[in-house]
């Protein structure tokens, strides 16, 4: 069963867990509905940030925690990144750092879907009566579907070429959808989600504009290597085998996706289906890689190479993506960064 960042039947975000208890501190100011647009530099030292509400000065340093997309984009629009790309957008190059926005890694989610006889979230939330019951249960007991995560349980297994450790994470989700934004299917079904835990493929983020408000282009480069292709195909085959075991098998009416047009032994057809239907599971990492090589962005103390007064503390600093969900590791990075800042202040 998954461990969840939840409290009293509600999702417990890092803001709830860490920021809210710190609100009374006299040395803390929280600005809401504010967006950092650019780092302010004096030479190669960051001295503050430009926001949509004005400028903020930094007495010692700035810590970027804008995530694996926002942090590298902020560095780039501020003149820290690959010189050729910055110059293409008429951004003054403050420091040529080629690794900014590179090394993008993510977990690609393939989603076999099975129509079933039992009731699932799909139809329960399509009924106003059932939604009312679900809402009432939540209000009275803090239990029921409104308190659960997308995936209730997971398995880690070896599907392909890794002899010593698992290479696939497998989830059972009591709903299904062609795309999450479109809402669930109109029929009862569950999803047998499959993702490769340690992909070899590396993508990148590229600027569209010198303005932070303009979202960058994401090039995840999924399934670029043969290992990644073979591993996800092997994972789909294992998932198809798992759902044919009892008690799941007796609940299944039909395989909706990939369906009969994708035979279980046709690797090419399975891979084509994955390419056409798989999606991110929201684990982007690696775009401000920690290390000491020429493609790294931050050093082991999370300071940006070649620039003073700025650190990065979020999932972007992971040299390699973790073998599982990224929320808890991102919180750990924040706690470790806080400890290092205190250590450096006392040194």
N, C-alpha and C positions, 0 to 999 in steps of 0.2 A: 504494500500500500504506500502511496505517496505521503511524504511529509509535506505539509503545506505552511505557507506563511499566512496563517489565519488566526483570528482571535474573536471569540464569542460569535462564531458563525459568519464573520465578515473577513474579507481579504485584509491582511495587515501589511500595508506598504511600508517601505523604509521611512517615509514621512511620518506615518502613524507611530512606528516603533521608536524612531530616533529623534525626529525633528520636533514632534509635539511635546515630548517631555522637556526639551531644551528651550521652548518658547519663552519662559520667564527670565532667561538669562539676560543680564543687563548689557552684555557685550555681543548680543545677537540681534540683527535686524533682518526680518524676512520680507522680501519684496515679492508680491504676487502680481500676476498678469504682466510680468516683465520678461523681456527676452534680451539676452546678451547678443549683440550684433558683431562685435569685433573686440580684439585685444588691443590695448593701447601700449605702445612701446616707446622707450627712450633708448635709441640704439638697439642693442640686443637684450634689453631688459624689459620685461612686462611690468608696467607701472599701474595698470588699472584695466577697466573694461568699459566699452561703450554699450549702453543699453537703449532700448526704445524710449526710456524715460530719463535719459541723461547719462552722465559719466560717473563712475565709481573709482576711486583711487585705492591702490593697494600699498599698505605700509611695508609689507614683507613679500607676500607672494599671492598668486592667483591659483586656485585649484579648479581645473576643468573636470566636470562630471556630466557631460552632455551626451554620453553614450557613444557607441561605436560608429555612429553616423554624424552626430553633432560635434563631437570633440575634434575629429580631424578636419571637418568643414570649417570650424572656427579658427583653427590654426592656419588653414590655407587662405581664408579671406583676410587674415591678419598679416600675411606675407611670410608664413612659415610653411614650407612644403617644397615640392619639386619645382625648381625654378622655371622650367619650360612651361609647365601647366599654369603657373601663376602669371607669367608674362603673357600667355595667350589670352588672359582675362584682364590685362592691364593692371595687375596687382604688383605693387612694389615689392621686390624680393628682399625680405629682411634676413632670412636664413634659408639656404638651400638644403632641405632635408627630404631626401627622395622617398623615404618610407611612409610619409604622412598619407593616409588614405589607402595604402597598399595592405596586402596580407589579410584582406577581408575573408572571414570564414563564417559559415552558418550551418545549421542542421537543416537539411532538406527533408520535408515530411511527405512521404507517400501514403495515400489514404484508401486502402481497400474498404469498401462499404458493403454491408450485408443486411438485406431486408430480413426482418424477424417477426415472430409471432407475438412476442411480449411487448408491452407498452414501453416506449422510450420517450426521451425529452422531445423528440420531433413532434409527436402528436399531442403530448401533454401541454406544450406551450402554444399550440395552435388552437386550443380550446379555452374560451374565456372562463368557463366553469372550472376547469382544471387549474388554470392559472390563478384563479381566486383561491382555490384550496391550497395551492403551493404558497401563495403569498400569506395566507392566514397561518399556515404552519410555521412559516419563517417568523412572523410577528409574535406568535404565541410561544413557540418552543425554540426558535433559532436552530431549527433542523430542516431537513428536506433538500430538494434540488437546488434551492437558492444559496445553500451553504457549501455546495460542492465545487470542486475544480473541474476543468474540462476533462481531464483524464483521472480516473479513480485509482487505477493501478498500473504498474509498469513491470516489464521484464527486461533483463539485459542478457543477450545470448550471442554466441559465436555462430555467425552465419556463413562466413567465407574463409578468408585467408589468415585470420589472426589466431594462432594456436594457443596463445597464453592468456588472452583476455577477450571479453566480449567486444563485438564491433557493431552491434545493432541494439537500439532501444526501441521497445515495442510497447504501445499503449492500447488500452481498450477505452473507448469513449462512447457513452450511451446516447449518442446523437449522430447525425450525419448531415453534410451539406456539400453542394458543389463548390461553394466558396463561403467562408464564414460570414462575410458581409451581406450575402444574399439571404441569410436565414436558413433554417433547417429544411430538410425535405418534408414533403407532405405525408410520407409513409413512415412507419416504424422501422428503424434501422440503427445499427451501431457501426462505429468505425474502428478498424484494426490498424492503427497508425504505426508506421515503420520509419525510422530514421537511422542513418549512418552516424556513428558517434565521433569518429575521427577522420573526416574527409581530407583527402590530399589536395583537392581543388582550392585554388586561391583566387579571389576576385579583387576588386578595387572600387573606390569611390572617386568620381571625377566632378569637378565644378561645372556648373552651367552658367554661373554668374559670379561676379565679385561681391554680390550682396548675400548675406547669410539668410535673408528671408526667402530666397529662391532655392528650393530644394535641389540637392546635388543628384547626379545620376548614380544609380547603384548597379554595379556589374558583378553579381555574385559568382558567375562562372561555374555554376553547379555542374557536377558530373563531367568535369573536364578530363579526368584521368580514367584509365581502364579499371584501376582498383575500385574507384568510387562507383563506376557503372556495375561492375561485377558484384560488389557488396550489396548494393540496394536491390539488385535482381534476386540475389540469394535471400535477402531479408523478406522480400515479398513471397517467395516460395515457402519460407518457414511460417510466415503469417497465415498463408492459405492452409498449411498443414495444421496449425494450432486451432483454427476455428472449426476444423472438421472433427475435433475431439469433443466428447461429452463433458459437460452438459451443453456447450455452445451449439454443437451440431444439431441437436433436436430443436433448437429455437430458430434456426435459419430457414428462411423460405427460399432465398436465392441470393447469389452474389451479384450485387448491383454494379460494383466496380472492383476489379477491371472487367468482370463479366465474361461470358462464354466466348467472346471474340478474341480473348487473350488466353490461349491455352497455357496450362501450368508448366509445360516443358518448352515453351517458345521464348527463349531469353530475349531475342530481338523485339518481340511484340511486347513483352513486359517492360523492357527498357523504354520503348517508344511511349507506352502508356504513362510511365513515370515522368518522362520529359513533358508530356502534354498536360498532366494533372497535378503534379507535386507542387508544394508551396513551402514557404518558410514556416518554421515553427517559432520564429521570433527570437533567435539566438545569435544575432550578428556580433562578431568579436574581432579583435586583432588588428584594427586599423591604426592604432598608435602603439605598435608592438614594443614591449619591454625587452631590452637586451643591450649588447655592446657592439654588435656588428653594424655594418654601414647602412642596413635597411631598418634598423631599430629607430624608434622615435623617442622613447624615454629610457632612462637608465634604471638600475635596480632600486633607486630611491624615488622613482617615478618623475624625476625632473626631465624636462624636454632637453634633448641634446643640443648644445650650441646656443641655448637661450636661457637667460637667468629669470628668476621670479615667477616660474610657472611649472606646475605639475599637472599630470593627468591621472585621475583615479576613477576608472570605470572599466567596463568589459573590453574596451578598445585596447587595453594594455596587455591582454593575454597573448603571448607568443603563439600558442596553439590553443584551439578551442577545447574546453573541458569535456569530459566524457559523460555528459548529462545536461540537465537544466542549468541555466546560467544565472538565475536570480540570486541564489544563496552565495555563489562565488563572487558575484558583483558586490554584494553586501560585505563579504569578507575583505575584498579589495579596499573598500571604503574604510573599514575598521583598521586595516593594516596601514593605510595611508595616514590616517589620523594619528596612529601610534608613532609613525616615522616623523611626522611633522613636530610632534611633541619632543621626540628624541633630539631632532636637529635643533630645536629652539633651546634646549637645555645644554647642548654641546658647547 
